[in-house]
Amino acid sequence: MSNDMYSVEQVAARLGLHVRTVRGYIRAGRLPATRIGKQYRIARADLDAFTGRPARPAAPAAEVSGIVALDGVDRAAADRLATLVLAGANTHPDPGRPLRVQTVHDEERHHMKIIVLGDLGATAELLRLLDAVLDGDNGLLSGETHGG
């Protein structure tokens, strides 16, 4: 939320009103204001509420989207990977910003895609988990060809 403060004159100019009209709104309690010395200051949030405009949203958080493509994945391995990835996404600590995960398996081509949408840290953690599970000869797809 912004901490911008406006003078009565600035508010009047923004709204196309006379300064006396704005002061009247303040005195009547219709427009909240803070008195600093002999002058009033109006917060942006109060002005937005007064005019019916929604308050500005907070700066958007960084989000990442990623697609992991895997070849040589049979149905059983795809089911295990999907369960693992969804469980990893559900352990994300911030319920206000959940990870969104979608898995798709093409049984004919033995191809799987995992689509992840979420904040940078949680997505990175999920991708590290996936990398560890798929890593080398001991990975979930050991004996199968996979790539990304």
Summary of the structure (lengths in Angstrom):
residues: 148
radius of gyration: 27.2
end to end distance: 41.0
largest distance: 80.8
contacts: 384
relative contact order: 0.15
helix: 38%
strand: 24%
